[in-house]
Amino acid sequence: MHLVPDHGLVWRDWAVALAGVVALLLASWALLILLARRLPPGLLRDLAAFVPDCVTMVRRLRRDPRVPRRAKVAVLLAGLWVASPVDLIPEFLPVIGPLDDIVVVALALRYAGRQVPRDVLLAAWPGEARLIERLLGTPAASRASSPRIRQGAGD
């Protein structure tokens, strides 16, 4: 006797398994968010808030008409990189796991910082202003007006 599998049962099993994985993923994110909010102020808390703040900033910049298309594309690609499950450094590695995400986002934001007015970037950033200002560096206008010490060959 030859048994034919019931395809409806197979698909239902896959759907239940997928729903379980999604529920587990959402529960782990909720736990991580809860634990991150309980961190004391400092570098670790800033790093825990960095990627969610970047995602919020990407959404805000994407809708802003003052942002040039090239900057929107760079920021959107950085957002997709963060959301992508494919990473150069696996996320499960402690401390260095999210490093590739942070570097890609930082590079995209620095590029956008040269394309987008600084006040637009600061208004889109939901976190502490000191973090985004440190990431963006000194504004071009203040760099150009700041005195530079030239070192001559005889120094």
Secondary structure, DSSP 8 states (H G I E B T S, - for coil): ------HHHHHHHHHHHHHHHHHHHHHHHHHHHHHHHTS-SSHHHHHHHHHHHHHHHHHHHHH-TTS-HHHHHHHHHHHHHHH-S--SS-TTSTTTTTHHHHHHHHHHHHHHHHHS-HHHHHHH--S-HHHHHHHH-S-HHHHHHS------TT-
